[in-house]
Amino acid sequence: MKASTTVRALSTALLVAAGTLAGPAATAATAQSAAAEARAMDFTQVHVWATGVNVRNAASGPAFEQCKTFPSRQNCQQVKATVSQTTVTAYCQKQGERITDSGYSSGWWTYLKAPNGEWGWVNNVYITGDEHLAHVSDCDF
């Protein structure tokens, strides 16, 4: 087993255990973050070109499930961070609410890690590239 695989497996186990200790309400969110962290070697970088872009997520439970199923301003009401003209780590993307801003429009959202360490969704309209980013995997959750 390669060292990077061992480190990823150990990191995943520790993150899942931490979520379990935090209680059932935090377990789903922690498990999703743990899965994202475990694939750190498979991440790609994306550039947020706009300023004051909200990185959105939702509390655990039904709200979290709705946010992860269909990212939108309504379903992902918690602003975890605000990013401006920066490069961030992206995990995956999926379809959600269509956003139009500054002459661009996209119905795709990217799940990414903000510079403050928080995970959340950003609409692709604010990310350099096409509406559906060719170099970012589609989410499998």
Secondary structure, DSSP 8 states (H G I E B T S, - for coil): --HHHHHHHHHHHHHHHHHHHH-HHHHHHHHHHHHHHHTGGG-EEEEE-SSSEEEEE--TTHHHHHHHHS--TTT--EEEEEE-SEEEEEEEEEEEEEEEETTEEEEEEEEEE-TTS-EEEEEGGGBSS-SS-TTS-B---
